[in-house]
């Protein structure tokens, strides 16, 4: 492939709204998966004889459930974006994928850096995400940190 994919005319970057819609799909998927995960975890705790009757136990369960759902979200994004599909279910539905600046698949580590960098993008009053609408390569802060871009899939591979 060429030295830098972003210099080729054939690359079509995925814009803000397409990426936002993909995020909505992923949010819905993760919400459903999270509900099943938390219900399953609470059933496991009940089976193991843990009583969630006091306030301390409920607070501990909530903290554990939040940690489990966060880990689930990290693995969902990192595994799927570093896979051969290069996309989450939302990105697949919207016809986009994550690549390196050279147009190659990103590693699990780079996908993880991208995921955790989204926290910074959000903490900065979501400016890290809003940047997508205004940067040349349609990159958010998390994309820049990870050295990644989000592009439209070729129609033959969609």
Backbone as ProteinMPNN parsed JSONL, in Angstrom:
{"seq_chain_A": "XXXXXXXXXXXXXXXXXXXXXXXXXXXXXXXXXXXXXXXXXXXXXXXXXXXXXXXXXXXXXXXXXXXXXXXXXXXXXXXXXXXXXXXXXXXXXXXXXXXXXXXXXXXXXXXXXXXXXXXXXXXXXXXXXXXXXXXXXXXXXXXXXXXXXXXXXXXXXX", "coords_chain_A": {"N_chain_A": [[0.847, -1.172, 0.0], [0.35, 2.384, -0.323], [2.604, 4.909, 1.04], [1.197, 6.535, 2.785], [-2.054, 6.349, 3.481], [-3.851, 8.427, 3.683], [-3.189, 10.31, 1.795], [-4.147, 9.547, -0.593], [-6.617, 9.848, -3.174], [-8.788, 8.18, -3.163], [-9.749, 7.626, -0.66], [-12.414, 7.925, 1.529], [-13.381, 9.706, 4.136], [-15.136, 8.986, 7.149], [-17.747, 10.919, 8.232], [-18.886, 13.151, 10.904], [-21.714, 12.779, 11.549], [-22.391, 10.239, 10.501], [-20.67, 8.637, 11.979], [-21.665, 9.236, 14.512], [-24.236, 8.101, 14.39], [-23.479, 5.422, 14.14], [-22.369, 5.112, 16.654], [-24.697, 5.315, 18.216], [-26.025, 2.946, 17.504], [-24.13, 1.103, 18.491], [-24.248, 1.792, 21.197], [-26.852, 0.942, 21.816], [-26.588, -1.838, 21.398], [-24.609, -2.437, 23.335], [-26.011, -1.704, 25.621], [-28.091, -3.61, 25.764], [-26.533, -5.981, 25.934], [-25.216, -5.361, 28.323], [-27.322, -5.342, 30.166], [-28.041, -8.053, 30.187], [-25.608, -9.078, 31.129], [-25.396, -7.928, 33.722], [-27.715, -8.918, 34.939], [-27.161, -11.663, 34.786], [-24.841, -11.712, 36.376], [-25.888, -10.893, 38.853], [-27.589, -13.035, 39.346], [-25.686, -15.051, 39.566], [-24.352, -14.187, 41.895], [-26.459, -14.469, 43.742], [-26.849, -17.216, 43.585], [-24.447, -18.042, 44.674], [-24.911, -17.461, 47.255], [-24.79, -14.861, 48.191], [-26.135, -12.056, 49.798], [-28.045, -9.369, 48.875], [-29.256, -7.583, 50.538], [-28.544, -5.475, 52.271], [-27.403, -2.033, 52.456], [-24.643, -1.635, 51.98], [-23.917, -3.952, 50.577], [-25.438, -3.641, 48.26], [-24.302, -1.295, 47.198], [-21.725, -2.239, 46.712], [-22.291, -4.216, 44.803], [-23.289, -2.576, 42.734], [-20.985, -1.106, 42.079], [-19.332, -3.184, 41.175], [-20.865, -4.075, 39.009], [-20.773, -1.831, 37.339], [-18.049, -1.772, 36.76], [-17.795, -4.25, 35.417], [-19.457, -3.793, 33.147], [-18.076, -1.69, 31.969], [-15.637, -2.938, 31.329], [-16.671, -4.792, 29.532], [-17.528, -3.061, 27.47], [-15.053, -1.969, 26.675], [-13.739, -4.302, 25.713], [-15.524, -5.02, 23.669], [-15.299, -2.849, 21.802], [-12.452, -2.795, 21.359], [-11.768, -5.445, 20.551], [-13.465, -5.86, 18.318], [-12.795, -3.692, 16.598], [-10.162, -4.22, 16.073], [-10.319, -6.53, 14.709], [-10.697, -8.608, 11.721], [-12.837, -7.43, 10.417], [-12.69, -4.799, 11.177], [-14.41, -3.118, 12.534], [-17.092, -2.141, 14.702], [-20.402, -3.386, 15.472], [-22.139, -1.266, 14.997], [-20.588, 0.385, 13.317], [-20.274, -1.361, 11.169], [-22.947, -1.519, 10.326], [-23.301, 1.069, 9.386], [-21.515, 1.207, 7.344], [-18.746, 1.779, 7.685], [-15.264, 1.788, 8.762], [-12.432, 1.244, 10.96], [-9.108, 2.226, 10.552], [-5.487, 2.185, 10.365], [-3.347, 5.037, 9.793], [-2.121, 4.326, 7.482], [-3.918, 2.722, 6.249], [-4.215, 0.149, 7.135], [-5.259, -2.672, 9.183], [-5.897, -2.052, 12.634], [-4.085, -2.739, 15.636], [-4.916, -4.704, 18.59], [-3.939, -3.382, 20.817], [-3.683, -0.717, 19.864], [-6.372, -0.233, 19.273], [-7.352, -0.378, 21.846], [-6.054, 1.811, 23.049], [-7.293, 3.807, 21.577], [-9.957, 3.453, 22.456], [-9.749, 4.049, 25.274], [-8.839, 6.64, 25.079], [-11.077, 7.947, 24.302], [-12.316, 8.639, 26.629], [-10.911, 10.898, 27.464], [-11.596, 12.537, 25.296], [-14.301, 12.897, 25.855], [-14.234, 14.048, 28.428], [-13.243, 16.562, 27.944], [-15.381, 18.322, 27.533], [-16.646, 17.11, 25.407], [-15.401, 18.02, 23.171], [-13.363, 16.637, 21.941], [-14.75, 14.823, 20.404], [-16.377, 16.447, 18.832], [-14.496, 17.612, 17.228], [-14.287, 15.933, 15.049], [-16.021, 16.815, 13.085], [-14.688, 18.978, 12.047], [-12.007, 18.556, 11.359], [-9.461, 17.826, 8.903], [-9.092, 15.106, 8.19], [-11.281, 14.036, 9.346], [-10.947, 13.279, 12.03], [-11.277, 12.484, 15.459], [-10.14, 13.539, 18.724], [-9.386, 11.196, 20.055], [-8.885, 9.504, 17.894], [-6.654, 10.746, 16.767], [-4.792, 10.497, 18.85], [-4.505, 7.724, 18.882], [-3.543, 7.265, 16.361], [-5.241, 6.703, 14.186], [-7.831, 6.386, 11.665], [-11.212, 6.808, 10.547], [-12.953, 5.38, 8.016], [-15.023, 5.238, 5.041], [-16.355, 2.152, 3.945], [-15.305, 0.276, 1.074], [-17.506, -0.127, -1.663], [-17.567, -2.695, -2.74], [-16.899, -4.313, -0.637], [-18.761, -3.958, 1.284]], "CA_chain_A": [[0.0, 0.0, 0.0], [1.148, 3.598, -0.37], [3.211, 5.271, 2.314], [0.208, 7.133, 3.662], [-3.373, 6.208, 2.864], [-4.592, 9.676, 3.707], [-2.844, 11.165, 0.661], [-4.804, 9.025, -1.792], [-7.923, 10.445, -3.45], [-9.846, 7.179, -3.051], [-10.191, 7.515, 0.729], [-13.54, 8.753, 1.939], [-13.451, 9.694, 5.59], [-16.48, 8.937, 7.73], [-18.028, 12.177, 8.896], [-19.415, 13.192, 12.26], [-23.06, 12.223, 11.721], [-22.345, 8.794, 10.244], [-20.028, 8.051, 13.155], [-22.588, 9.396, 15.635], [-25.27, 7.067, 14.235], [-22.839, 4.14, 14.474], [-22.271, 5.101, 18.109], [-26.039, 5.04, 18.753], [-26.239, 1.497, 17.329], [-23.266, 0.421, 19.454], [-24.799, 2.052, 22.527], [-28.002, 0.047, 21.985], [-26.046, -3.201, 21.525], [-23.954, -2.548, 24.637], [-27.036, -1.63, 26.662], [-28.731, -4.93, 25.851], [-25.529, -6.906, 26.472], [-24.974, -4.982, 29.713], [-28.459, -5.803, 30.972], [-27.874, -9.5, 30.362], [-24.43, -9.297, 31.96], [-25.699, -7.569, 35.11], [-28.688, -9.903, 35.442], [-26.422, -12.905, 34.98], [-23.95, -11.554, 37.526], [-26.701, -10.889, 40.077], [-28.039, -14.414, 39.561], [-24.511, -15.776, 40.053], [-24.152, -13.816, 43.3], [-27.531, -15.088, 44.526], [-26.552, -18.653, 43.616], [-23.317, -18.229, 45.579], [-25.374, -17.186, 48.615], [-24.617, -13.46, 48.583], [-27.384, -11.353, 50.064], [-27.976, -7.954, 48.508], [-30.278, -6.944, 51.357], [-28.112, -4.27, 52.98], [-26.952, -0.951, 51.582], [-23.242, -1.845, 51.604], [-23.885, -4.988, 49.537], [-25.995, -3.059, 47.037], [-23.284, -0.385, 46.658], [-20.633, -3.075, 46.181], [-22.8, -4.813, 43.566], [-23.346, -1.531, 41.716], [-19.609, -0.82, 41.652], [-18.873, -4.333, 40.389], [-21.626, -4.082, 37.757], [-20.226, -0.759, 36.5], [-16.741, -2.234, 36.288], [-18.028, -5.309, 34.42], [-19.987, -3.23, 31.9], [-16.993, -0.919, 31.369], [-14.736, -3.923, 30.719], [-17.374, -5.342, 28.378], [-17.484, -2.051, 26.41], [-13.671, -1.918, 26.187], [-13.473, -5.49, 24.898], [-16.376, -4.92, 22.473], [-14.675, -1.941, 20.841], [-11.073, -3.159, 21.018], [-11.739, -6.704, 19.808], [-14.111, -5.72, 17.006], [-12.08, -2.766, 15.724], [-8.883, -4.821, 15.685], [-10.608, -7.767, 13.992], [-10.645, -8.518, 10.256], [-13.918, -6.52, 9.983], [-12.231, -3.45, 11.514], [-15.57, -2.308, 12.877], [-18.112, -2.609, 15.63], [-21.672, -3.626, 14.778], [-22.641, 0.03, 14.541], [-19.806, 0.818, 12.159], [-20.649, -2.243, 10.064], [-24.287, -1.115, 9.861], [-23.201, 2.356, 8.697], [-20.57, 1.092, 6.236], [-17.474, 2.42, 7.967], [-14.306, 0.951, 9.47], [-11.291, 1.918, 11.576], [-7.829, 1.79, 10.009], [-4.33, 3.017, 10.686], [-3.169, 6.097, 8.797], [-1.666, 3.673, 6.261], [-5.011, 1.931, 5.709], [-4.132, -1.236, 7.613], [-5.979, -2.982, 10.417], [-5.199, -1.619, 13.838], [-3.861, -3.798, 16.618], [-5.736, -4.664, 19.797], [-3.383, -2.329, 21.663], [-4.067, 0.585, 19.301], [-7.824, -0.105, 19.474], [-7.536, -0.105, 23.277], [-5.654, 3.21, 23.249], [-8.377, 4.603, 20.986], [-11.101, 3.368, 23.359], [-9.495, 4.782, 26.517], [-8.694, 8.055, 24.732], [-12.421, 8.519, 24.195], [-12.624, 9.226, 27.931], [-10.372, 12.247, 27.381], [-12.432, 13.273, 24.345], [-15.545, 13.24, 26.544], [-13.953, 14.928, 29.571], [-12.985, 17.911, 27.431], [-16.681, 18.836, 27.104], [-16.95, 16.427, 24.149], [-14.709, 18.679, 22.061], [-12.612, 15.603, 21.247], [-15.654, 14.213, 19.419], [-16.833, 17.51, 17.924], [-13.391, 17.833, 16.289], [-14.503, 15.101, 13.861], [-16.717, 17.611, 12.069], [-13.897, 20.11, 11.579], [-10.635, 18.225, 10.971], [-9.301, 17.419, 7.507], [-9.26, 13.659, 8.056], [-12.461, 13.673, 10.154], [-10.457, 12.583, 13.207], [-11.489, 12.998, 16.799], [-8.921, 13.526, 19.523], [-9.041, 9.798, 20.321], [-8.299, 8.974, 16.659], [-5.319, 11.33, 16.637], [-3.938, 9.884, 19.858], [-4.262, 6.325, 18.499], [-3.022, 7.175, 14.993], [-6.251, 5.969, 13.422], [-8.864, 7.124, 10.944], [-12.426, 6.052, 10.272], [-13.246, 5.611, 6.604], [-16.138, 4.478, 4.458], [-15.965, 0.883, 3.32], [-15.487, 0.217, -0.372], [-18.809, -0.727, -1.939], [-17.436, -4.121, -3.03], [-16.695, -5.022, 0.603], [-19.796, -3.559, 2.243]], "C_chain_A": [[0.888, 1.229, 0.0], [1.658, 3.971, 1.009], [2.215, 5.883, 3.285], [-1.147, 7.14, 2.959], [-4.082, 7.544, 2.738], [-4.234, 10.613, 2.565], [-3.52, 10.694, -0.625], [-6.187, 9.65, -1.95], [-9.07, 9.472, -3.223], [-10.408, 7.059, -1.64], [-11.344, 8.474, 0.984], [-13.665, 8.632, 3.444], [-14.905, 9.672, 6.054], [-16.69, 10.2, 8.547], [-18.681, 12.018, 10.264], [-20.743, 12.463, 12.4], [-23.107, 10.728, 11.467], [-21.732, 8.081, 11.455], [-20.936, 8.153, 14.383], [-23.694, 8.341, 15.575], [-24.712, 5.685, 14.548], [-22.701, 4.009, 15.984], [-23.618, 4.772, 18.749], [-26.349, 3.546, 18.64], [-25.4, 0.724, 18.346], [-23.763, 0.608, 20.885], [-25.981, 1.11, 22.799], [-27.543, -1.398, 22.189], [-25.436, -3.394, 22.912], [-24.952, -2.467, 25.791], [-27.708, -2.981, 26.851], [-27.76, -5.956, 26.443], [-25.266, -6.635, 27.954], [-26.085, -5.438, 30.636], [-28.339, -7.299, 31.237], [-26.694, -9.817, 31.283], [-24.739, -9.032, 33.435], [-26.716, -8.534, 35.709], [-27.989, -11.232, 35.713], [-25.507, -12.847, 36.188], [-24.738, -11.558, 38.835], [-27.237, -12.286, 40.384], [-26.883, -15.273, 40.09], [-24.27, -15.47, 41.531], [-25.207, -14.455, 44.198], [-27.279, -16.591, 44.667], [-25.419, -18.958, 44.6], [-23.669, -17.875, 47.03], [-25.157, -15.77, 49.089], [-25.975, -12.789, 48.72], [-27.196, -9.883, 49.729], [-28.988, -7.14, 49.31], [-29.837, -5.687, 52.066], [-27.487, -3.273, 52.006], [-25.509, -1.145, 51.108], [-23.124, -2.881, 50.487], [-24.401, -4.451, 48.211], [-24.966, -2.127, 46.395], [-22.122, -1.157, 46.048], [-21.061, -3.713, 44.859], [-22.83, -3.785, 42.442], [-21.953, -1.197, 41.183], [-19.071, -1.945, 40.774], [-19.577, -4.378, 39.029], [-21.106, -3.006, 36.807], [-18.867, -1.154, 35.935], [-16.897, -3.302, 35.208], [-18.521, -4.737, 33.095], [-18.935, -2.362, 31.203], [-16.007, -1.849, 30.667], [-15.358, -4.538, 29.471], [-17.305, -4.357, 27.2], [-16.079, -1.963, 25.812], [-13.386, -3.099, 25.269], [-14.289, -5.474, 23.606], [-15.692, -4.055, 21.414], [-13.296, -2.434, 20.402], [-11.0, -4.436, 20.187], [-12.321, -6.512, 18.412], [-13.336, -4.793, 16.065], [-10.712, -3.291, 15.311], [-9.071, -6.142, 14.937], [-10.48, -7.55, 12.479], [-11.718, -7.57, 9.711], [-13.569, -5.063, 10.227], [-13.365, -2.534, 11.967], [-16.421, -2.969, 13.946], [-19.386, -2.876, 14.825], [-22.264, -2.326, 14.249], [-21.899, 0.527, 13.315], [-20.105, -0.066, 10.948], [-21.989, -1.823, 9.463], [-24.236, 0.179, 9.057], [-22.145, 2.363, 7.599], [-19.251, 1.8, 6.447], [-16.562, 1.468, 8.739], [-13.161, 1.804, 9.997], [-10.017, 1.348, 10.964], [-6.708, 2.629, 10.61], [-4.253, 4.11, 9.624], [-2.709, 5.535, 7.457], [-2.743, 2.788, 5.645], [-5.018, 0.482, 6.142], [-4.997, -1.424, 8.854], [-5.184, -2.463, 11.6], [-5.083, -2.791, 14.804], [-4.837, -3.651, 17.787], [-5.25, -3.549, 20.719], [-3.802, -0.953, 21.163], [-5.568, 0.813, 19.457], [-8.136, 0.202, 20.941], [-7.161, 1.336, 23.603], [-6.752, 4.129, 22.723], [-9.587, 4.619, 21.911], [-10.882, 4.221, 24.61], [-9.302, 6.272, 26.265], [-10.044, 8.734, 24.563], [-12.86, 9.13, 25.522], [-12.134, 10.669, 27.958], [-11.206, 13.109, 26.431], [-13.74, 13.731, 24.996], [-15.305, 14.235, 27.678], [-13.698, 16.372, 29.151], [-14.263, 18.499, 26.819], [-17.068, 18.336, 25.717], [-16.3, 17.087, 22.934], [-13.892, 17.674, 21.261], [-13.434, 14.878, 20.2], [-16.103, 15.247, 18.387], [-15.775, 17.819, 16.874], [-13.586, 17.066, 14.983], [-15.119, 15.916, 12.73], [-15.816, 18.66, 11.42], [-12.468, 19.779, 11.145], [-10.597, 17.668, 9.551], [-9.591, 15.936, 7.289], [-10.438, 13.141, 8.876], [-12.052, 12.867, 11.389], [-10.894, 13.292, 14.479], [-10.17, 12.946, 17.541], [-8.447, 12.098, 19.774], [-8.433, 9.121, 19.093], [-6.863, 9.472, 16.498], [-4.348, 10.683, 17.623], [-3.546, 8.463, 19.442], [-3.651, 6.184, 17.106], [-3.95, 6.391, 14.098], [-7.156, 6.933, 12.666], [-10.064, 6.209, 10.778], [-12.848, 6.411, 8.857], [-14.462, 4.813, 6.176], [-15.585, 3.217, 3.831], [-16.143, 0.999, 1.812], [-16.799, -0.515, -0.646], [-18.717, -2.225, -2.23], [-17.276, -4.943, -1.764], [-17.802, -4.752, 1.618], [-20.693, -4.689, 2.633]], "O_chain_A": [[2.078, 1.123, 0.298], [1.21, 3.427, 2.018], [2.383, 5.755, 4.498], [-1.349, 7.848, 1.972], [-4.832, 7.765, 1.787], [-4.91, 11.625, 2.377], [-3.464, 11.387, -1.64], [-6.85, 9.946, -0.956], [-10.219, 9.899, -3.101], [-11.455, 6.44, -1.452], [-11.261, 9.668, 0.696], [-14.015, 7.572, 3.963], [-15.782, 10.265, 5.427], [-15.906, 10.511, 9.443], [-18.983, 10.912, 10.711], [-20.888, 11.614, 13.28], [-23.817, 10.015, 12.177], [-22.23, 7.044, 11.893], [-20.963, 7.238, 15.206], [-24.047, 7.754, 16.597], [-25.398, 4.864, 15.157], [-22.892, 2.926, 16.536], [-23.669, 4.024, 19.725], [-26.876, 2.949, 19.579], [-25.897, -0.201, 18.988], [-23.702, -0.32, 21.691], [-26.092, 0.549, 23.889], [-28.059, -2.097, 23.061], [-25.708, -4.389, 23.584], [-24.752, -3.099, 26.829], [-27.873, -3.442, 27.98], [-28.124, -6.71, 27.346], [-25.111, -7.567, 28.743], [-25.828, -5.872, 31.759], [-28.511, -7.756, 32.367], [-26.776, -10.719, 32.116], [-24.378, -9.832, 34.297], [-26.587, -8.926, 36.869], [-28.207, -11.851, 36.755], [-25.403, -13.815, 36.942], [-24.304, -12.159, 39.817], [-27.329, -12.675, 41.549], [-27.083, -16.121, 40.96], [-24.016, -16.376, 42.324], [-24.89, -14.928, 45.29], [-27.474, -17.163, 45.74], [-25.425, -19.99, 45.271], [-22.826, -17.977, 47.921], [-25.321, -15.49, 50.276], [-26.849, -12.938, 47.866], [-26.287, -9.232, 50.246], [-29.512, -6.135, 48.829], [-30.689, -4.882, 52.441], [-27.098, -3.623, 50.892], [-25.191, -0.85, 49.956], [-22.33, -2.714, 49.561], [-23.858, -4.773, 47.155], [-24.776, -2.164, 45.179], [-21.598, -0.781, 44.999], [-20.284, -3.748, 43.905], [-22.438, -4.09, 41.316], [-21.768, -1.026, 39.978], [-18.431, -1.693, 39.753], [-18.951, -4.684, 38.015], [-21.007, -3.24, 35.602], [-18.574, -0.897, 34.767], [-16.203, -3.26, 34.192], [-18.056, -5.151, 32.033], [-18.905, -2.305, 29.974], [-15.589, -1.58, 29.541], [-14.672, -4.778, 28.478], [-17.054, -4.765, 26.066], [-15.924, -1.89, 24.593], [-12.854, -2.923, 24.173], [-13.788, -5.876, 22.556], [-15.525, -4.478, 20.27], [-13.006, -2.483, 19.207], [-10.244, -4.497, 19.218], [-11.729, -6.956, 17.429], [-13.229, -5.072, 14.87], [-10.161, -2.852, 14.301], [-8.094, -6.797, 14.575], [-10.19, -6.444, 12.023], [-11.527, -6.969, 8.653], [-14.099, -4.181, 9.553], [-13.289, -1.317, 11.803], [-16.46, -4.194, 14.07], [-19.427, -2.615, 13.623], [-22.832, -2.303, 13.157], [-22.513, 1.035, 12.376], [-20.182, 0.43, 9.824], [-22.145, -1.778, 8.243], [-25.04, 0.37, 8.145], [-21.898, 3.4, 6.984], [-18.689, 2.362, 5.508], [-17.02, 0.472, 9.299], [-12.945, 2.929, 9.549], [-9.861, 0.131, 10.867], [-6.947, 3.641, 11.269], [-5.02, 4.097, 8.661], [-2.879, 6.174, 6.419], [-2.501, 2.162, 4.613], [-5.75, -0.331, 5.577], [-5.411, -0.455, 9.49], [-3.954, -2.437, 11.575], [-5.895, -3.716, 14.779], [-5.49, -2.62, 17.949], [-6.058, -2.852, 21.333], [-4.231, -0.111, 21.952], [-5.995, 1.932, 19.742], [-9.068, 0.948, 21.242], [-7.87, 2.008, 24.352], [-7.094, 5.122, 23.366], [-10.183, 5.673, 22.133], [-11.74, 5.028, 24.966], [-9.574, 7.085, 27.148], [-10.146, 9.956, 24.669], [-13.686, 10.042, 25.539], [-12.847, 11.563, 28.415], [-11.488, 14.27, 26.726], [-14.227, 14.826, 24.715], [-16.091, 15.163, 27.864], [-13.918, 17.297, 29.933], [-14.236, 19.092, 25.741], [-17.729, 19.037, 24.951], [-16.619, 16.746, 21.795], [-13.737, 17.823, 20.049], [-12.889, 14.373, 19.219], [-16.196, 14.941, 17.198], [-16.102, 18.238, 15.763], [-13.109, 17.494, 13.932], [-14.78, 15.729, 11.561], [-16.145, 19.178, 10.353], [-11.781, 20.649, 10.61], [-11.58, 17.108, 9.065], [-10.254, 15.56, 6.323], [-10.571, 11.933, 9.076], [-12.717, 11.898, 11.754], [-10.884, 14.52, 14.568], [-9.194, 12.379, 17.05], [-7.25, 11.819, 19.714], [-7.562, 8.262, 19.228], [-5.968, 8.707, 16.137], [-3.215, 10.362, 17.266], [-2.401, 8.05, 19.625], [-3.277, 5.079, 16.713], [-3.516, 5.522, 13.343], [-7.236, 8.12, 12.979], [-9.944, 4.986, 10.858], [-13.071, 7.578, 8.533], [-14.876, 3.859, 6.835], [-14.494, 3.211, 3.261], [-17.015, 1.723, 1.33], [-17.152, -1.438, 0.088], [-19.679, -2.955, -1.995], [-17.491, -6.155, -1.794], [-17.758, -5.292, 2.723], [-21.61, -4.502, 3.433]]}, "name": "protein", "num_of_chains": 1, "seq": "XXXXXXXXXXXXXXXXXXXXXXXXXXXXXXXXXXXXXXXXXXXXXXXXXXXXXXXXXXXXXXXXXXXXXXXXXXXXXXXXXXXXXXXXXXXXXXXXXXXXXXXXXXXXXXXXXXXXXXXXXXXXXXXXXXXXXXXXXXXXXXXXXXXXXXXXXXXXXX"}
